[in-house]
Amino acid sequence: MNKTRMSRVGEEIKKELSILLQREMKDPRIGFVTVTSVDVTSDLQLAKVYVSIFGSEEQREASLAGLHKAKGFLRTELGRRIKLRHVPDLVFKLDESIDYGNKIESILREISTEGESKR
């Protein structure tokens, strides 16, 4: 399949899911969730949705469980908003790149302060 179409479909799914999670979801388990990226397979049968969840580890697990539970509702709403012959199945994955970036930044800051104290 055309790579540009796959990326356009992924971006459209990302945009609509962000709106749905922000405005339509009523599940109290789903906390502060941000859709960071969506990877769509070439046959548009599967969409891996990477989400960043703010909070403790328990809150992250609860939010992921709430997202898995709401998968049917989200697919139905995506089908209404995006005109596709087949709405891809959604798989939610936790995006840990933000946490990794924060960890690297804190290590660099620590190294920087150690270097200044040795001067």
N, C-alpha and C positions, 0 to 999 in steps of 0.2 A: 504494500500500500504506500501511497505517497506520504513521505515524512512530514511535509508541511500540513497535510490534512490531519494526520495523527496529532501533531502539536497544536493545531487550532482546536480540535475536539477536546484535547486535554486541557487547554486553557479555558475553554468555555465551561467544561465540567468544573474546573477549579473555581471559576467566578460564581457559577450558580450554587455550588455547594457552600461556598463562603456565605452567600446571602441566606441560604436555607438554614445553616447552622446559627447564624446571627439572629434571624428574625422568626423562623418558623418552629424551631425545636423547643419543646416544652419539658423535656426530660431533665430533672434536676441533677442527674449524675454528670451530664455533659457540662463541664465548666468552661473555662477560657480556652477554646480550641481554635487554632489557626491552620488553614489548609496551606501548606507550603508548596506542594507540587503534586501533579497528577501525571502518571505514566500510563499511556494507553497502549495495549498490544496492537500489532499490525492488523489483526482481523476485527478490532473493536469489540471483542468479547469480554475483555477484562480491563479494569482500570485500577491501578494501585494508587491509592490516595495517601499521601504522606502528610501527617498532621503533627503540629507542635502543640503540646498541652502544657499550660502553666499550672504549677502546683506540685504537691508532694507526689511520691511514688504511688500512694494509695489513690489519690485523686486522678492520676494519670490512668491507672488501671480501671477505675470506675468510669472515666470518660470514654476509654476505648471500648469497654463493655456496653456502654450506652450507645455508642456509634454502631457497634455490631448489631445491636438490637434494633436500631432504627434504619438499618440498611434497606429494607423493603420500602419504607416510606420515602427515603431519599431517592431511591431509583424511580419510584412512581412520580415524584415531583420533578426529577430531572427529565423524565419522559414527556411531561407536560410542557416543560420550558424549552427543551432542546429538541429540535425535529431530527430524530435519527430513526432509522428503521429498527434498530435493536439498541436498547440502552445497555451499556456494559455493566457487568457485575462489578460491584465495588468491594475492594479489599483495603481495609484501613491499616496503615503501618505507622508506627511512631517514628517521627523524624528527630533524631538525636543530634543533628548537625549544629543546632543552636547551642545545646548544652556543651558539645565538644568545643565549639568556638569560644564559649565563656571560660571553659577550663584552660584552653591554650592562652587566652588573654590574661587570666589570673596568674598563670605560670610566668608569662613574659613580664608582667608587672612586678612579680616577686623577684625575678632575676634583675630587673632594672633597679629596684630599691636596694638589693644587695650590692650591686655595682656602685651605686652612689654612696653607700655607707662605707665602702672600702677606700674611697678616695680621701 
